Amino acid sequence: MDTTLPWVAVVDDEASIRRALLRLLRSAGIPALAFDSGASFLAALEAGAPCCAVIDVHMPGGSGLDLLAQLFHCAPAVAVILMTGHHTAGEHSLALQWQPVAYLQKPLFDQLLLAAIGAACPYWRES
């Protein structure tokens, strides 16, 4: 994949979620790469940053909220969409301080996710 063009990162510890999201994004014509942890995603940033990262909140070894805070400081141009299967008001409030583009609850609705990606990265905005 040519990472000089806009692309989307999917960061989730569940392989089935990563596969499903990659299928959705690629079917919409959006180049995407998947990562099983925040650490693997951060390591990949050296090769080029995505325009947007879709990040699971609950992951072992480092939460999506921790990753969001790190990106806010080290890669502020990367727009972040958080997704969670275990929504809490406190978690949502904490996430908002790091300015994600969207905070979505699983199961994700395809069109809602694609619209959030379009808001995050105008290159992929649906017409």
C-alpha positions in Angstrom: 0.0 0.0 0.0 1.2 3.5 -0.9 1.4 5.4 2.4 2.1 8.7 0.7 -1.7 8.8 -0.1 -4.2 9.3 2.7 -4.9 6.1 4.5 -6.7 4.9 7.7 -5.3 2.9 10.6 -7.4 0.4 12.4 -6.2 -0.3 16.0 -8.0 -3.1 17.8 -6.8 -6.2 19.7 -9.6 -8.4 18.3 -8.6 -9.9 14.9 -12.2 -10.4 13.8 -12.9 -6.7 14.3 -9.7 -5.7 12.4 -10.6 -7.9 9.5 -14.2 -6.6 9.4 -13.2 -3.0 9.4 -10.5 -3.5 6.8 -13.1 -5.2 4.5 -15.5 -2.3 5.0 -12.9 0.4 4.4 -11.4 -1.3 1.4 -14.9 -1.9 -0.1 -15.4 1.9 0.2 -12.1 2.5 -1.6 -10.2 3.6 1.5 -6.7 2.2 1.9 -6.2 0.9 5.4 -3.8 -0.9 7.6 -4.6 -2.8 10.8 -2.6 -2.9 14.1 -3.2 -5.2 17.1 -2.0 -2.7 19.7 -1.2 0.9 20.3 2.5 0.1 20.5 2.5 -1.5 17.1 0.7 1.4 15.6 3.0 4.0 17.2 6.0 2.0 15.9 4.5 2.2 12.4 4.2 6.0 12.5 7.9 6.3 11.6 7.0 5.1 8.1 4.2 7.6 7.7 1.1 8.7 9.5 -2.5 8.0 8.5 -5.0 10.8 8.0 -7.2 9.0 10.5 -7.0 6.2 13.1 -10.0 4.2 14.3 -9.0 3.0 17.8 -10.7 0.6 20.2 -10.9 2.0 23.7 -10.4 -1.3 25.6 -7.2 -3.1 24.7 -4.8 -5.0 26.9 -1.4 -3.4 27.4 -2.6 0.1 26.8 -6.0 1.6 26.3 -7.2 3.5 23.3 -7.6 6.5 25.6 -3.8 6.3 26.4 -3.1 6.0 22.7 -5.4 9.0 21.9 -3.5 11.1 24.5 -0.1 10.1 23.0 -1.3 10.9 19.5 -2.6 14.3 20.7 1.0 15.2 21.6 3.2 13.3 19.2 1.0 13.2 16.0 -1.7 15.9 16.3 -2.5 15.8 12.6 -3.8 12.2 12.9 -7.6 12.5 13.5 -8.9 9.9 15.9 -12.2 8.0 15.9 -12.7 6.0 19.1 -14.9 2.9 19.3 -16.0 1.0 22.4 -18.2 -1.9 23.2 -18.4 -0.8 26.9 -19.5 2.8 26.9 -19.4 4.8 30.2 -20.1 8.4 30.7 -16.8 8.9 32.6 -14.8 7.3 29.8 -16.5 9.4 27.2 -15.9 12.6 29.2 -12.2 11.6 29.5 -11.9 11.0 25.8 -13.3 14.4 24.9 -10.4 16.2 26.5 -8.2 14.7 23.7 -10.6 15.9 21.0 -11.4 12.7 19.0 -13.4 13.3 15.8 -16.0 10.7 17.0 -16.7 8.4 19.9 -18.7 5.4 18.5 -20.3 2.5 20.2 -20.0 -1.1 18.9 -21.5 -2.6 17.0 -20.6 0.0 14.5 -22.9 1.2 11.8 -21.0 1.2 8.5 -22.3 4.5 7.3 -21.7 6.2 10.6 -18.1 5.1 10.6 -17.6 6.1 7.0 -19.1 9.5 7.7 -16.8 10.0 10.7 -13.8 9.1 8.5 -15.0 11.6 5.9 -15.2 14.2 8.6 -11.7 13.3 9.8 -10.1 13.1 6.3 -11.9 15.2 3.7 -10.1 13.2 1.0 -12.5 10.3 1.7 -15.6 12.4 2.3 -18.6 10.8 0.6 -20.1 13.0 -2.1 
